[in-house]
Amino acid sequence: MTHNEHLDELARSFALKTLPDSEVELEGDIPFADIEPLQERALRHFAEEVELPGFRKGHVPLDMVKKRVGDIAILEEAVEFFMRDFYPALVTVREVEAIGRPEIRITKLAPGNPIGIVIKTAVYPTIELPKGWKTLHESIPQEDASVVTDTEIDDALTSIRRAYAKANMTTAAGKSDSAASPSSPAAEESDFPAADTQIPTQAAAASASSAAGHNGDAAEADAAAASPITKIPAEDTLPSLDDAFAQSLGPFANLADLKDKMRQNLLTEKEQKARDARRGKVIEALLAKADFSVPTIFVDSELEKILGQMGEDVQRYGMTMEDYLKRINKTETDVRNELHDQATKRARLQLILNKIAGEEKIEPDQAAVDEEMKHALEHFPEARPDLLKIHIETIIRNDKVLQMLEGKEVEKAKAPDHHNHEEHDHSHG
């Protein structure tokens, strides 16, 4: 019997138990004969690190190393060496689609006796797409967003005037502080919003992850509330609403021109928000019908992404995460607990999108991936290209799947041309 055949036979002797939260447990005994030859290797591994008076690191005699670390520690190290070869065989033979790092626990350990082992690992969940998932969108109409009222224009203009006045108040405060303290830096011109033809209005959420419960906007709002923001200017301090004000904002002929541009921008924004709202409802309907457990490793991954985004949002308001937590009177553990359900929701959505993409053969367009890679590396030259590519491919693939869920036609991966492939192989034979 070969070594690999022996490992396969041993793997079949391990009991397999299904646990909650998409985990499994494998339990069995490893013959001491498998571990015994590895003790010498384990001892030499210890010898590379042990330091004793009178000896340089890595040059301590093996008998002294053995006396120093003890037989049990050497045996444990030998078991670890064995598991490096055995674990891949174990999950392969038992058809366990393991993910993440396994938790390996030694339950019995004594020289000359079988070693008891219990292994717990997360597994990729079995996902059954809910019945009728392709037609969920048919019962979810998109809200009408074809009209922008005069009231909406007036409200947006008031917001712009308040922002304009607030910037002026900040400038005045900066000059006052500078005069009182010559060492204080004056306000930089870049601190204020530049005039542009794009009128500032409420930003629309656009991603599938935000529709599944991303908390970035909430964190940004909390950070804004917690930061020392200038008070809202009084109405009588707002700039006059006239042609001169319109022209001060950008290349607008007059107030009427400004309002026309605002109406166009607001209409585009409302339509996008309506599309995002419908997408969110489709996602909620899909998640409500899907029933499967999410591995903790996926939830933790999503939780780290949310916290990372929160940190970036907070930094934009000139605060550290530590300052932010103090202001809202919460610990990081409190925030993690509050975001756990949201992270679980995002993880479930990503698993479903992966399943649909696989079944429907939906892949990102390579030209689009290459273009996004180019732009991303220009802004983040230190990013790892391999990880960045996976991230971009996932985003583009997710969007295509979500478009399909909304009832749109999407281009699918083409099946390989076996005839041409055979000719190609033959030509090089």
Secondary structure, DSSP 8 states (H G I E B T S, - for coil): --HHHHHHHHHHTSEEEEETTTEEEEEEEE-HHHHGGGHHHHHHHHHTT---TTS-TT-S-HHHHHHHH-HHHHHHHHHHHHHHHHHHHHHHHTT--EEEEEEEEEEE--TTS-EEEEEEEEE-------TTGGGGGGG----------HHHHHHHHHHHHHHHHHHHHHHHHHHHHHHH-TTS----GGGS----SS---------HHHHTT--HHHHHHHHHHHS-------GGGS---SHHHHHHHSS-SSHHHHHHHHHHHHHHHHHHHHHHHHHHHHHHHHHHH------HHHHHHHHHHHHHHHHHHHHTTT--HHHHHHHTT--HHHHHHHHHHHHHHHHHHHHHHHHHHHHHT----HHHHHHHHHHHHHH-TTS-HHHHHHHHHHHHHHHHHHHHHTT----------HHHHHHHHHHT-
